[in-house]
Amino acid sequence: MKFFIVDDSLTVRAMLRNIIEEEGLGIVAGEAEDGSEVYADELAQQEIDILLIDLLMPNRDGIETVREIAPRFRGKIIMISQVETKDMVGEAYELGVEHYITKPINRLEVVNIIKRVSEHLLLEKSLHDIQQSLSFLNTHAQKPDPRKKLRINHYPIIMAGKNILLELGVIGESGMKDLLDVLMILSKLEEHGIRETPPLKEIYKRVIEKRLGPDISAEEVQKEIKAGEQRIRRAVHQAFNHIASMGLTDSSNPIFENYANSFFDYTQVRMKMLELEGKVEPDPAHSRINIKKFIQALYMEAKRMV
């Protein structure tokens, strides 16, 4: 995700930038200290996904700026405000602003809101991709290609997996792609009668061979396996932290209730929640996640959704 921050406070901009970068939510592509410095064409040129903008600024405030750029800006807008009058909030909603971050800045609130907005944006893009794919398939329905048939057969489980990962807060594109490739491999293995999950190293090797071809050298395979393993581990930890944060915000949330125990060890999730509350000291043992369990749960849940 690419962010643009507009706030007349240098401190607030720095805090938001640090939270976004430290939490791995994306990159901050630009900043401005007033709405008069923000233009829709520049946001489009920089491919900004999410605009964080202060409500009250000296020259052109957030409402005026959003009114100016809304017709041409296709990303999401998060309003930052210490003052939320009924009229201002109502006007912001009419202009398409659905999310607020309140001042003073709270890290947990910022992370939860940005993750929620990012998930919605990615889901919208996924639905758009699906529509384009279906349109393409309908257009070429008269020219069946047996090489594409296998891909189409596995397509629903990949899309289901993508939606699950979005619900789990996995917004890192590289880690998500690796996990979706793993789903493809497991689906193909089951198609050939292999239902037991192979060792992770073997799965990762199959993913690399699928991606780079069978002629890749053994040295390159090992190098790519290690890199892929690290990306997957980061993505799973991202999901783990997201679920723990979600449990703090709303333990009755259906996503938390469904995934906290099936994808992870609930005891570890609970300890992570206590860490986030500052009630216990951080302990690496709380984050030793069973990656194989996560992958098995992801595959089973994706199959169930299909």
C-alpha positions as CSV (number, residue, x, y, z in Angstrom):
1,M,0.0,0.0,0.0
2,K,1.2,3.5,-0.8
3,F,0.2,6.3,1.6
4,F,0.1,10.1,1.4
5,I,-0.2,12.1,4.7
6,V,-1.6,15.6,5.0
7,D,-1.3,17.3,8.4
8,D,-0.1,20.7,9.5
9,S,1.7,19.1,12.4
10,L,5.2,17.7,11.6
11,T,5.0,15.6,14.8
12,V,1.7,13.9,13.7
13,R,3.1,13.2,10.2
14,A,6.2,11.7,11.7
15,M,4.2,9.5,14.1
16,L,1.9,8.2,11.3
17,R,4.9,7.5,9.0
18,N,6.7,5.6,11.8
19,I,3.6,3.5,12.6
20,I,3.0,2.7,8.9
21,E,6.6,1.7,8.3
22,E,7.3,-0.1,11.6
23,E,4.1,-2.2,11.3
24,G,4.8,-3.1,7.7
25,L,1.6,-1.6,6.5
26,G,3.2,-0.1,3.3
27,I,5.2,2.9,2.3
28,V,4.6,6.7,2.7
29,A,5.1,8.1,-0.8
30,G,4.5,11.7,0.1
31,E,3.5,14.3,2.7
32,A,2.0,17.8,2.8
33,E,1.4,20.3,5.6
34,D,-1.8,21.7,4.1
35,G,-4.6,20.7,1.8
36,S,-3.7,23.4,-0.7
37,E,-0.7,21.3,-1.6
38,V,-2.7,18.2,-2.5
39,Y,-3.8,17.5,-6.1
40,A,-5.7,14.5,-7.5
41,D,-3.5,14.2,-10.6
42,E,-0.4,14.0,-8.4
43,L,-1.9,11.4,-6.2
44,A,-2.8,9.4,-9.3
45,Q,0.7,9.8,-10.7
46,Q,2.2,8.5,-7.4
47,E,-0.4,5.6,-7.4
48,I,-1.5,6.5,-3.9
49,D,-3.8,3.9,-2.3
50,I,-4.7,5.6,1.0
51,L,-4.8,9.3,1.8
52,L,-4.6,10.3,5.5
53,I,-5.7,13.9,5.9
54,D,-6.2,16.2,8.8
55,L,-9.7,17.8,9.2
56,L,-8.5,21.2,10.4
57,M,-5.7,23.0,8.6
58,P,-4.9,26.7,8.2
59,N,-5.3,27.3,4.4
60,R,-7.5,24.6,3.0
61,D,-9.0,22.1,5.5
62,G,-9.6,18.4,5.0
63,I,-13.3,18.8,3.9
64,E,-12.4,21.3,1.2
65,T,-9.5,19.2,0.0
66,V,-11.6,16.0,-0.2
67,R,-14.4,17.9,-2.0
68,E,-11.8,19.0,-4.6
69,I,-10.1,15.7,-5.2
70,A,-13.0,13.2,-4.7
71,P,-14.2,13.1,-8.3
72,R,-10.8,11.9,-9.5
73,F,-9.2,10.2,-6.6
74,R,-9.8,6.4,-6.7
75,G,-8.1,5.5,-3.4
76,K,-9.4,5.4,0.2
77,I,-9.5,8.5,2.5
78,I,-8.9,8.4,6.3
79,M,-9.7,11.6,8.1
80,I,-7.6,12.7,11.1
81,S,-9.3,14.9,13.6
82,Q,-9.4,16.0,17.2
83,V,-12.7,17.8,16.6
84,E,-15.7,15.8,15.2
85,T,-18.7,18.1,14.9
86,K,-21.9,16.5,13.6
87,D,-22.0,18.7,10.6
88,M,-18.4,18.1,9.6
89,V,-18.7,14.3,10.0
90,G,-21.9,14.3,8.0
91,E,-20.3,16.3,5.2
92,A,-17.3,14.0,5.2
93,Y,-19.5,10.9,4.9
94,E,-21.3,12.5,2.0
95,L,-17.9,13.0,0.3
96,G,-17.0,9.3,0.8
97,V,-14.9,9.5,3.9
98,E,-15.8,6.4,6.0
99,H,-12.9,6.2,8.5
100,Y,-11.5,8.4,11.2
101,I,-8.4,8.5,13.3
102,T,-8.8,10.6,16.4
103,K,-6.1,12.8,18.0
104,P,-4.1,12.3,20.1
105,I,-2.6,9.5,17.9
106,N,-3.0,6.0,19.3
107,R,-0.9,3.3,17.6
108,L,-3.3,0.5,18.1
109,E,-6.2,2.5,16.6
110,V,-4.1,3.6,13.7
111,V,-3.0,0.1,12.9
112,N,-6.5,-1.4,13.2
113,I,-8.1,1.3,11.0
114,I,-5.4,1.2,8.3
115,K,-5.5,-2.6,8.2
116,R,-9.3,-2.5,7.9
117,V,-9.2,0.1,5.1
118,S,-6.3,-1.9,3.3
119,E,-8.3,-5.1,3.5
120,H,-11.4,-3.4,1.9
121,L,-9.2,-1.9,-0.8
122,L,-7.6,-5.2,-1.6
123,L,-10.9,-7.0,-1.6
124,E,-12.3,-4.4,-4.0
125,K,-9.3,-5.0,-6.3
126,S,-9.7,-8.7,-6.0
127,L,-13.4,-8.5,-7.0
128,H,-12.4,-6.3,-9.9
129,D,-9.8,-8.8,-11.0
130,I,-12.4,-11.6,-10.8
131,Q,-14.8,-9.6,-13.0
132,Q,-12.1,-9.0,-15.5
133,S,-11.1,-12.7,-15.5
134,L,-14.7,-13.8,-15.9
135,S,-15.1,-11.3,-18.8
136,F,-12.0,-12.7,-20.4
137,L,-13.2,-16.3,-20.0
138,N,-16.6,-15.5,-21.5
139,T,-15.0,-13.7,-24.4
140,H,-12.8,-16.7,-25.2
141,A,-15.3,-19.4,-24.4
142,Q,-15.3,-20.6,-28.0
143,K,-11.6,-21.3,-27.9
144,P,-11.0,-23.8,-25.0
145,D,-7.3,-24.3,-24.1
146,P,-6.6,-27.5,-22.2
147,R,-3.5,-25.8,-20.6
148,K,-5.8,-23.2,-19.0
149,K,-8.4,-25.7,-17.8
150,L,-6.3,-26.8,-14.9
151,R,-5.7,-23.2,-13.8
152,I,-9.4,-22.5,-14.0
153,N,-10.2,-25.6,-11.9
154,H,-7.9,-24.3,-9.1
155,Y,-9.0,-20.7,-9.4
156,P,-11.8,-20.7,-6.8
157,I,-9.6,-22.1,-4.0
158,I,-6.9,-19.5,-4.7
159,M,-9.5,-16.7,-4.5
160,A,-11.0,-18.2,-1.3
161,G,-7.4,-18.3,0.1
162,K,-6.8,-14.7,-0.8
163,N,-10.0,-13.6,0.9
164,I,-9.1,-15.5,4.1
165,L,-5.6,-13.9,4.1
166,L,-7.2,-10.5,3.8
167,E,-9.4,-11.3,6.8
168,L,-6.3,-12.3,8.6
169,G,-4.6,-9.0,7.9
170,V,-2.0,-10.3,5.5
171,I,-1.5,-7.4,3.2
172,G,2.2,-8.0,2.3
173,E,2.0,-8.8,-1.4
174,S,5.1,-11.1,-1.5
175,G,4.1,-13.3,1.5
176,M,0.5,-13.5,0.3
177,K,1.7,-14.7,-3.2
178,D,3.9,-17.4,-1.6
179,L,1.0,-18.7,0.5
180,L,-1.4,-18.7,-2.5
181,D,1.2,-20.7,-4.5
182,V,1.4,-23.2,-1.6
183,L,-2.4,-23.6,-1.9
184,M,-2.1,-24.3,-5.6
185,I,0.5,-27.0,-4.9
186,L,-1.6,-28.6,-2.2
187,S,-4.7,-28.5,-4.4
188,K,-2.8,-30.2,-7.3
189,L,-1.4,-32.9,-4.9
190,E,-4.9,-33.7,-3.7
191,E,-6.1,-33.9,-7.3
192,H,-3.5,-36.7,-7.7
193,G,-4.7,-38.5,-4.6
194,I,-2.1,-37.1,-2.1
195,R,-4.1,-35.8,0.9
196,E,-1.4,-35.8,3.5
197,T,0.5,-32.5,3.8
198,P,4.1,-33.0,2.7
199,P,7.0,-31.5,4.7
200,L,7.2,-27.8,4.3
201,K,10.6,-28.0,2.6
202,E,9.1,-30.2,-0.1
203,I,6.1,-27.8,-0.6
204,Y,8.5,-24.8,-0.9
205,K,10.6,-26.7,-3.4
206,R,7.5,-27.4,-5.5
207,V,6.5,-23.7,-5.3
208,I,10.0,-22.6,-6.6
209,E,10.0,-25.2,-9.4
210,K,6.5,-24.1,-10.4
211,R,7.6,-20.4,-10.4
212,L,11.1,-20.7,-12.0
213,G,10.9,-24.0,-13.9
214,P,12.5,-27.4,-13.3
215,D,15.9,-26.5,-14.8
216,I,16.9,-24.2,-11.9
217,S,20.1,-25.3,-10.1
218,A,20.1,-27.0,-6.7
219,E,21.9,-24.0,-5.3
220,E,19.3,-21.5,-6.6
221,V,16.5,-23.8,-5.3
222,Q,17.9,-23.7,-1.8
223,K,18.4,-19.9,-2.0
224,E,14.9,-19.3,-3.2
225,I,13.4,-21.8,-0.6
226,K,15.0,-19.9,2.2
227,A,13.8,-16.5,0.9
228,G,10.3,-17.9,0.4
229,E,10.3,-19.5,3.8
230,Q,11.1,-16.1,5.4
231,R,8.4,-14.3,3.4
232,I,5.8,-16.9,4.5
233,R,7.0,-16.7,8.1
234,R,6.6,-12.9,8.0
235,A,3.1,-13.1,6.5
236,V,2.0,-15.7,9.2
237,H,3.4,-13.5,12.0
238,Q,1.5,-10.6,10.4
239,A,-1.7,-12.6,10.6
240,F,-0.9,-13.7,14.2
241,N,-0.4,-10.1,15.4
242,H,-3.6,-9.0,13.5
243,I,-5.7,-11.6,15.2
244,A,-4.3,-10.8,18.6
245,S,-5.1,-7.1,18.0
246,M,-8.5,-8.0,16.8
247,G,-9.2,-10.0,19.9
248,L,-8.3,-7.0,22.1
249,T,-10.7,-4.7,20.1
250,D,-13.6,-7.2,19.9
251,S,-13.2,-10.8,21.2
252,S,-16.6,-11.6,19.8
253,N,-15.6,-10.8,16.3
254,P,-16.5,-13.8,14.1
255,I,-13.1,-13.7,12.4
256,F,-11.3,-13.8,15.7
257,E,-13.5,-16.6,17.0
258,N,-13.1,-18.7,13.8
259,Y,-9.4,-18.2,13.3
260,A,-7.7,-17.7,16.6
261,N,-7.8,-21.3,17.5
262,S,-7.9,-23.0,14.1
263,F,-4.9,-21.2,12.6
264,F,-2.9,-20.7,15.8
265,D,-2.5,-22.0,19.3
266,Y,-5.1,-20.0,21.3
267,T,-2.8,-19.9,24.4
268,Q,-0.2,-18.1,22.3
269,V,-2.8,-15.7,20.9
270,R,-4.0,-14.9,24.4
271,M,-0.4,-14.3,25.6
272,K,0.2,-11.9,22.6
273,M,-3.0,-10.0,23.6
274,L,-1.6,-9.6,27.1
275,E,1.7,-8.4,25.6
276,L,-0.1,-5.8,23.5
277,E,-2.0,-4.6,26.7
278,G,1.4,-4.3,28.5
279,K,0.3,-6.8,31.1
280,V,3.2,-9.3,30.5
281,E,6.7,-8.9,29.2
282,P,7.4,-9.8,25.5
283,D,8.6,-13.4,25.2
284,P,9.8,-14.9,21.9
285,A,8.2,-18.2,22.9
286,H,4.7,-16.5,22.5
287,S,5.4,-16.0,18.8
288,R,6.8,-19.5,17.9
289,I,4.0,-20.2,15.4
290,N,3.4,-23.6,13.9
291,I,3.7,-22.6,10.2
292,K,2.5,-26.1,9.0
293,K,-0.6,-25.9,11.1
294,F,-1.3,-22.4,9.6
295,I,-0.9,-23.7,6.1
296,Q,-3.1,-26.8,6.7
297,A,-5.8,-24.6,8.3
298,L,-5.6,-22.1,5.4
299,Y,-6.0,-24.9,2.9
300,M,-8.9,-26.6,4.7
301,E,-10.8,-23.3,5.2
302,A,-10.3,-22.3,1.6
303,K,-11.7,-25.7,0.5
304,R,-14.6,-25.3,2.9
305,M,-15.4,-21.9,1.4
306,V,-15.3,-23.3,-2.1
